[in-house]
Amino acid sequence: MFDSDILPLIERFAGVRILCAGDVMLDRFVYGDVTRISPEAPIPVIAVREERTMLGGAGNAARNVASLGAALDFVTVIGEDAAGSEIEYELSNLPNCRPRIVRDPSRRSSSKIRYLSHQQQMLRVDTESTEPLSEVPFREVAAQFREALPHCDIVLLSDYGKGMLSGERAAALIELCREAGKPVFVDPKGQDFSRYRGAALIKPNAAELRDATRMPAGTTEEVEAAARF
């Protein structure tokens, strides 16, 4: 496609409302300088200069939708913790975004802290819950999803394998979309794509396509063959 083909499509986003549901994360980047090794252990000491925080996971999809000018309902689950409060704050500041957040005190909000020096990532620290979402909070998710569905044009499920869309959860939301006549697009995770049966489109990256099909995906021809598998 040429720019002349793409630009009119981007302009149409301003008239679209998207329902996005999935595993949100908090991405924090800590930048600093390393000039010495710790006397306590053979590890580098980083002197912090700057910290940046942004939405990750399904939150990255939400940021992209907002940047294209579309309106957004965003359904997700967070814990009762500081990272969850930061996620809620970041979502509330996205333009044209209506956060539909379910808090589950039994879960930890997903956060990833990356420490970088001289363009080199030194350490990443993950805090998260990955077990499947339990029945009670999922009923709240489904209720928020069902409430937003009639007002949206299309649906995006963003699965990062952190539990919100595990097992039959994705299939249950896709069935709600089918009943409402709304097309569903899925950013998948895992090896079993049959969980997303009924979606209009499943968009794996090359590694996810290899994992799901157990076929090579290094060339255009291999990707096409695996996608048709």
Disulfide bonds with the S-S distance in Angstrom:
none
